[in-house]
Amino acid sequence: MAETPIVTPNGAESTTPTPTQTTEPTEKTTPNESSNTGPVLDVEVRKSMSIYDLYSRRKRNLLLTIAGIGSILLPFSDTIYLPALQSMQSYFNTTAALIATSVSIYLILTGIMSMIWGVLLDRYGRKTPLLVASALFIAVTFGCIFAPSIGVLIVFRALEGAAVTCLLLGGQGIVSDIFPPEVRGFALGI
């Protein structure tokens, strides 16, 4: 492991401190010109830098709002569906069991897909899976609206549950990525 050079007040470089030098420089130092390691940051700057400092407060709040809207779609798209069950039963001229299946399959796929989306969100980042899931959710929601039969509705409800799960998990991942642990609980609670 290479030692970081210390710049003395007269401009000379040394790798071992003399009694008058300190191991914590107050100014930025650079390695010797033959090294390709780039600039060495001041010790205090390195200590104060954090991954949570990458975004401004305004951008963090914007991302929190977007993540919150995406996260609320999972319970919303299930809860708003429940009052229409009897109307849908008469519209499709089917049994209550098949209508209840459309609710159950949504919840089952939500649970199963959380394991798959979690891996994809960690592997490919947040943006790509969230964009894919958002487009899929919108498309299958229109499929649910215009479903010609109960069988088609059940398939689209399953796909809807699979897609909307990513929005919830991605939102939680975004909040974990941009908020430090001491305020993360507050941000998740919003």
Phi and psi in degrees as GROMACS dihedral restraints (atoms count N, CA, C in turn):
[ dihedral_restraints ]
;  ai    aj    ak    al  type     phi  dphi    fc
    3     4     5     6     1   -76.2    20    10
    4     5     6     7     1   142.7    20    10
    6     7     8     9     1   -86.6    20    10
    7     8     9    10     1   146.7    20    10
    9    10    11    12     1   -77.6    20    10
   10    11    12    13     1   127.2    20    10
   12    13    14    15     1   -69.1    20    10
   13    14    15    16     1   150.1    20    10
   15    16    17    18     1  -110.3    20    10
   16    17    18    19     1   129.5    20    10
   18    19    20    21     1   -91.5    20    10
   19    20    21    22     1   124.0    20    10
   21    22    23    24     1   -83.0    20    10
   22    23    24    25     1   164.6    20    10
   24    25    26    27     1   -57.3    20    10
   25    26    27    28     1   -29.0    20    10
   27    28    29    30     1   -86.5    20    10
   28    29    30    31     1     2.8    20    10
   30    31    32    33     1    97.4    20    10
   31    32    33    34     1    -6.9    20    10
   33    34    35    36     1   -75.6    20    10
   34    35    36    37     1   152.5    20    10
   36    37    38    39     1  -108.6    20    10
   37    38    39    40     1   143.5    20    10
   39    40    41    42     1  -146.0    20    10
   40    41    42    43     1   151.0    20    10
   42    43    44    45     1   -99.7    20    10
   43    44    45    46     1    -9.4    20    10
   45    46    47    48     1  -122.4    20    10
   46    47    48    49     1   135.0    20    10
   48    49    50    51     1   -75.7    20    10
   49    50    51    52     1   142.6    20    10
   51    52    53    54     1   -89.9    20    10
   52    53    54    55     1   169.2    20    10
   54    55    56    57     1   -56.8    20    10
   55    56    57    58     1   -25.4    20    10
   57    58    59    60     1   -88.6    20    10
   58    59    60    61     1   -10.9    20    10
   60    61    62    63     1   -94.8    20    10
   61    62    63    64     1   156.9    20    10
   63    64    65    66     1  -114.1    20    10
   64    65    66    67     1   156.4    20    10
   66    67    68    69     1   -84.3    20    10
   67    68    69    70     1    -7.9    20    10
   69    70    71    72     1  -114.3    20    10
   70    71    72    73     1    93.5    20    10
   72    73    74    75     1   -67.9    20    10
   73    74    75    76     1   152.2    20    10
   75    76    77    78     1   -97.5    20    10
   76    77    78    79     1   -14.3    20    10
   78    79    80    81     1  -115.6    20    10
   79    80    81    82     1   163.0    20    10
   81    82    83    84     1   -68.0    20    10
   82    83    84    85     1   139.8    20    10
   84    85    86    87     1  -119.1    20    10
   85    86    87    88     1   156.9    20    10
   87    88    89    90     1  -123.3    20    10
   88    89    90    91     1   149.6    20    10
   90    91    92    93     1   -72.2    20    10
   91    92    93    94     1   169.9    20    10
   93    94    95    96     1   -62.8    20    10
   94    95    96    97     1   159.6    20    10
   96    97    98    99     1   -66.2    20    10
   97    98    99   100     1   -22.5    20    10
   99   100   101   102     1   -78.1    20    10
  100   101   102   103     1   -12.4    20    10
  102   103   104   105     1   -87.0    20    10
  103   104   105   106     1   145.5    20    10
  105   106   107   108     1  -107.2    20    10
  106   107   108   109     1    23.0    20    10
  108   109   110   111     1   -84.0    20    10
  109   110   111   112     1    -8.4    20    10
  111   112   113   114     1    85.0    20    10
  112   113   114   115     1  -177.4    20    10
  114   115   116   117     1   -70.3    20    10
  115   116   117   118     1   146.3    20    10
  117   118   119   120     1   -97.2    20    10
  118   119   120   121     1   125.9    20    10
  120   121   122   123     1   -77.2    20    10
  121   122   123   124     1   151.4    20    10
  123   124   125   126     1   -58.0    20    10
  124   125   126   127     1   143.7    20    10
  126   127   128   129     1   -58.0    20    10
  127   128   129   130     1   -42.1    20    10
  129   130   131   132     1   -66.8    20    10
  130   131   132   133     1   -37.4    20    10
  132   133   134   135     1   -65.4    20    10
  133   134   135   136     1   -43.4    20    10
  135   136   137   138     1   -62.3    20    10
  136   137   138   139     1   -38.1    20    10
  138   139   140   141     1   -69.6    20    10
  139   140   141   142     1   -32.7    20    10
  141   142   143   144     1   -88.0    20    10
  142   143   144   145     1   -13.1    20    10
  144   145   146   147     1   -76.3    20    10
  145   146   147   148     1   143.2    20    10
  147   148   149   150     1  -147.3    20    10
  148   149   150   151     1   152.5    20    10
  150   151   152   153     1   -62.6    20    10
  151   152   153   154     1   -26.1    20    10
  153   154   155   156     1   -77.3    20    10
  154   155   156   157     1    -7.1    20    10
  156   157   158   159     1   -91.8    20    10
  157   158   159   160     1     3.4    20    10
  159   160   161   162     1   -70.5    20    10
  160   161   162   163     1   -30.6    20    10
  162   163   164   165     1  -111.7    20    10
  163   164   165   166     1   144.4    20    10
  165   166   167   168     1   -70.5    20    10
  166   167   168   169     1   166.1    20    10
  168   169   170   171     1   -61.4    20    10
  169   170   171   172     1   -39.6    20    10
  171   172   173   174     1   -63.2    20    10
  172   173   174   175     1   -44.6    20    10
  174   175   176   177     1   -67.4    20    10
  175   176   177   178     1   -38.6    20    10
  177   178   179   180     1   -61.7    20    10
  178   179   180   181     1   -41.9    20    10
  180   181   182   183     1   -67.7    20    10
  181   182   183   184     1   -36.0    20    10
  183   184   185   186     1   -64.5    20    10
  184   185   186   187     1   -45.4    20    10
  186   187   188   189     1   -64.1    20    10
  187   188   189   190     1   -36.4    20    10
  189   190   191   192     1   -64.0    20    10
  190   191   192   193     1   -40.8    20    10
  192   193   194   195     1   -64.1    20    10
  193   194   195   196     1   -46.0    20    10
  195   196   197   198     1   -63.2    20    10
  196   197   198   199     1   -44.0    20    10
  198   199   200   201     1   -63.8    20    10
  199   200   201   202     1   -37.6    20    10
  201   202   203   204     1   -65.9    20    10
  202   203   204   205     1   -41.3    20    10
  204   205   206   207     1   -64.5    20    10
  205   206   207   208     1   -42.9    20    10
  207   208   209   210     1   -64.7    20    10
  208   209   210   211     1   -38.4    20    10
  210   211   212   213     1   -69.8    20    10
  211   212   213   214     1   -30.3    20    10
  213   214   215   216     1   -76.6    20    10
  214   215   216   217     1   -14.8    20    10
  216   217   218   219     1   -66.6    20    10
  217   218   219   220     1   -32.2    20    10
  219   220   221   222     1   -61.9    20    10
  220   221   222   223     1   -57.4    20    10
  222   223   224   225     1   -69.6    20    10
  223   224   225   226     1   -31.1    20    10
  225   226   227   228     1   -65.4    20    10
  226   227   228   229     1   -45.3    20    10
  228   229   230   231     1   -71.2    20    10
  229   230   231   232     1   -15.7    20    10
  231   232   233   234     1   -89.6    20    10
  232   233   234   235     1   -44.7    20    10
  234   235   236   237     1   -67.3    20    10
  235   236   237   238     1   -38.5    20    10
  237   238   239   240     1   -70.8    20    10
  238   239   240   241     1   -19.9    20    10
  240   241   242   243     1   -80.0    20    10
  241   242   243   244     1   -31.7    20    10
  243   244   245   246     1   -61.5    20    10
  244   245   246   247     1   -43.0    20    10
  246   247   248   249     1   -64.1    20    10
  247   248   249   250     1   -19.3    20    10
  249   250   251   252     1   -91.3    20    10
  250   251   252   253     1     5.0    20    10
  252   253   254   255     1   -60.4    20    10
  253   254   255   256     1   -45.1    20    10
  255   256   257   258     1   -67.4    20    10
  256   257   258   259     1   -39.3    20    10
  258   259   260   261     1   -63.2    20    10
  259   260   261   262     1   -39.7    20    10
  261   262   263   264     1   -68.8    20    10
  262   263   264   265     1   -34.6    20    10
  264   265   266   267     1   -61.4    20    10
  265   266   267   268     1   -43.7    20    10
  267   268   269   270     1   -74.1    20    10
  268   269   270   271     1   -35.0    20    10
  270   271   272   273     1   -63.2    20    10
  271   272   273   274     1   -46.1    20    10
  273   274   275   276     1   -85.8    20    10
  274   275   276   277     1    -5.9    20    10
  276   277   278   279     1    52.0    20    10
  277   278   279   280     1    58.4    20    10
  279   280   281   282     1  -133.9    20    10
  280   281   282   283     1  -177.0    20    10
  282   283   284   285     1   -88.9    20    10
  283   284   285   286     1   160.7    20    10
  285   286   287   288     1   -65.2    20    10
  286   287   288   289     1   -30.1    20    10
  288   289   290   291     1   -64.8    20    10
  289   290   291   292     1   -41.8    20    10
  291   292   293   294     1   -68.8    20    10
  292   293   294   295     1   -36.4    20    10
  294   295   296   297     1   -65.6    20    10
  295   296   297   298     1   -41.5    20    10
  297   298   299   300     1   -65.3    20    10
  298   299   300   301     1   -30.5    20    10
  300   301   302   303     1   -62.3    20    10
  301   302   303   304     1   -35.7    20    10
  303   304   305   306     1   -64.8    20    10
  304   305   306   307     1   -29.9    20    10
  306   307   308   309     1   -76.2    20    10
  307   308   309   310     1   -45.6    20    10
  309   310   311   312     1   -63.1    20    10
  310   311   312   313     1   -43.3    20    10
  312   313   314   315     1   -65.5    20    10
  313   314   315   316     1   -34.1    20    10
  315   316   317   318     1   -60.9    20    10
  316   317   318   319     1   -48.4    20    10
  318   319   320   321     1   -69.6    20    10
  319   320   321   322     1   -37.3    20    10
  321   322   323   324     1   -64.2    20    10
  322   323   324   325     1   -46.9    20    10
  324   325   326   327     1   -65.7    20    10
  325   326   327   328     1   -31.5    20    10
  327   328   329   330     1   -61.0    20    10
  328   329   330   331     1   -45.2    20    10
  330   331   332   333     1   -68.7    20    10
  331   332   333   334     1   -43.7    20    10
  333   334   335   336     1   -67.1    20    10
  334   335   336   337     1   -45.7    20    10
  336   337   338   339     1   -71.0    20    10
  337   338   339   340     1   -18.0    20    10
  339   340   341   342     1   -62.7    20    10
  340   341   342   343     1   -34.0    20    10
  342   343   344   345     1   -70.2    20    10
  343   344   345   346     1   -36.1    20    10
  345   346   347   348     1   -77.7    20    10
  346   347   348   349     1   -46.8    20    10
  348   349   350   351     1   -62.5    20    10
  349   350   351   352     1   -36.5    20    10
  351   352   353   354     1   -58.6    20    10
  352   353   354   355     1   -43.8    20    10
  354   355   356   357     1   -65.9    20    10
  355   356   357   358     1   -44.4    20    10
  357   358   359   360     1   -64.3    20    10
  358   359   360   361     1   -39.1    20    10
  360   361   362   363     1   -65.9    20    10
  361   362   363   364     1   -36.5    20    10
  363   364   365   366     1   -74.0    20    10
  364   365   366   367     1   -36.2    20    10
  366   367   368   369     1   -76.5    20    10
  367   368   369   370     1   -46.0    20    10
  369   370   371   372     1  -106.5    20    10
  370   371   372   373     1     7.0    20    10
  372   373   374   375     1    87.8    20    10
  373   374   375   376     1  -176.6    20    10
  375   376   377   378     1   -90.7    20    10
  376   377   378   379     1   -37.1    20    10
  378   379   380   381     1   -65.0    20    10
  379   380   381   382     1   -54.5    20    10
  381   382   383   384     1   -61.7    20    10
  382   383   384   385     1   -51.7    20    10
  384   385   386   387     1   -61.3    20    10
  385   386   387   388     1   -35.9    20    10
  387   388   389   390     1   -67.3    20    10
  388   389   390   391     1   -38.9    20    10
  390   391   392   393     1   -66.8    20    10
  391   392   393   394     1   -42.0    20    10
  393   394   395   396     1   -63.3    20    10
  394   395   396   397     1   -46.8    20    10
  396   397   398   399     1   -65.6    20    10
  397   398   399   400     1   -37.3    20    10
  399   400   401   402     1   -64.3    20    10
  400   401   402   403     1   -45.6    20    10
  402   403   404   405     1   -63.9    20    10
  403   404   405   406     1   -42.2    20    10
  405   406   407   408     1   -63.8    20    10
  406   407   408   409     1   -42.3    20    10
  408   409   410   411     1   -61.3    20    10
  409   410   411   412     1   -44.9    20    10
  411   412   413   414     1   -63.8    20    10
  412   413   414   415     1   -44.1    20    10
  414   415   416   417     1   -63.3    20    10
  415   416   417   418     1   -46.3    20    10
  417   418   419   420     1   -74.4    20    10
  418   419   420   421     1   -23.5    20    10
  420   421   422   423     1   -66.4    20    10
  421   422   423   424     1   -41.0    20    10
  423   424   425   426     1   -65.2    20    10
  424   425   426   427     1   -34.0    20    10
  426   427   428   429     1   -62.4    20    10
  427   428   429   430     1   -39.1    20    10
  429   430   431   432     1   -65.3    20    10
  430   431   432   433     1   -41.1    20    10
  432   433   434   435     1   -62.8    20    10
  433   434   435   436     1   -41.8    20    10
  435   436   437   438     1  -103.8    20    10
  436   437   438   439     1    20.4    20    10
  438   439   440   441     1   -62.6    20    10
  439   440   441   442     1   128.4    20    10
  441   442   443   444     1   -82.6    20    10
  442   443   444   445     1   -17.9    20    10
  444   445   446   447     1  -146.0    20    10
  445   446   447   448     1   167.4    20    10
  447   448   449   450     1   -65.9    20    10
  448   449   450   451     1   -34.4    20    10
  450   451   452   453     1   -62.8    20    10
  451   452   453   454     1   -44.3    20    10
  453   454   455   456     1   -66.0    20    10
  454   455   456   457     1   -40.0    20    10
  456   457   458   459     1   -61.5    20    10
  457   458   459   460     1   -43.0    20    10
  459   460   461   462     1   -62.9    20    10
  460   461   462   463     1   -41.8    20    10
  462   463   464   465     1   -63.7    20    10
  463   464   465   466     1   -45.8    20    10
  465   466   467   468     1   -67.8    20    10
  466   467   468   469     1   -34.0    20    10
  468   469   470   471     1   -66.5    20    10
  469   470   471   472     1   -37.4    20    10
  471   472   473   474     1   -63.1    20    10
  472   473   474   475     1   -45.8    20    10
  474   475   476   477     1   -65.5    20    10
  475   476   477   478     1   -34.5    20    10
  477   478   479   480     1   -64.4    20    10
  478   479   480   481     1   -44.2    20    10
  480   481   482   483     1   -64.2    20    10
  481   482   483   484     1   -37.7    20    10
  483   484   485   486     1   -65.5    20    10
  484   485   486   487     1   -39.8    20    10
  486   487   488   489     1   -75.3    20    10
  487   488   489   490     1   -42.7    20    10
  489   490   491   492     1   -69.4    20    10
  490   491   492   493     1   -22.3    20    10
  492   493   494   495     1   -60.6    20    10
  493   494   495   496     1   -38.2    20    10
  495   496   497   498     1   -62.1    20    10
  496   497   498   499     1   -35.7    20    10
  498   499   500   501     1   -65.4    20    10
  499   500   501   502     1   -38.6    20    10
  501   502   503   504     1   -68.8    20    10
  502   503   504   505     1   -49.6    20    10
  504   505   506   507     1   -66.0    20    10
  505   506   507   508     1   -40.9    20    10
  507   508   509   510     1   -63.8    20    10
  508   509   510   511     1   -38.8    20    10
  510   511   512   513     1   -63.0    20    10
  511   512   513   514     1   -42.2    20    10
  513   514   515   516     1   -66.2    20    10
  514   515   516   517     1   -37.6    20    10
  516   517   518   519     1   -65.7    20    10
  517   518   519   520     1   -40.3    20    10
  519   520   521   522     1   -63.1    20    10
  520   521   522   523     1   -44.7    20    10
  522   523   524   525     1   -62.0    20    10
  523   524   525   526     1   -40.9    20    10
  525   526   527   528     1   -66.4    20    10
  526   527   528   529     1   -31.3    20    10
  528   529   530   531     1   -75.8    20    10
  529   530   531   532     1   -31.8    20    10
  531   532   533   534     1  -108.4    20    10
  532   533   534   535     1   -11.9    20    10
  534   535   536   537     1  -113.3    20    10
  535   536   537   538     1   133.5    20    10
  537   538   539   540     1   -66.1    20    10
  538   539   540   541     1   157.0    20    10
  540   541   542   543     1   -55.1    20    10
  541   542   543   544     1   -31.5    20    10
  543   544   545   546     1   -70.8    20    10
  544   545   546   547     1   -20.7    20    10
  546   547   548   549     1  -118.4    20    10
  547   548   549   550     1     1.6    20    10
  549   550   551   552     1   -63.6    20    10
  550   551   552   553     1   -39.5    20    10
  552   553   554   555     1   -61.6    20    10
  553   554   555   556     1   -40.5    20    10
  555   556   557   558     1   -63.0    20    10
  556   557   558   559     1   -45.4    20    10
  558   559   560   561     1   -64.3    20    10
  559   560   561   562     1   -41.6    20    10
  561   562   563   564     1   -66.3    20    10
  562   563   564   565     1   -31.4    20    10
  564   565   566   567     1   -71.9    20    10
  565   566   567   568     1   -22.4    20    10
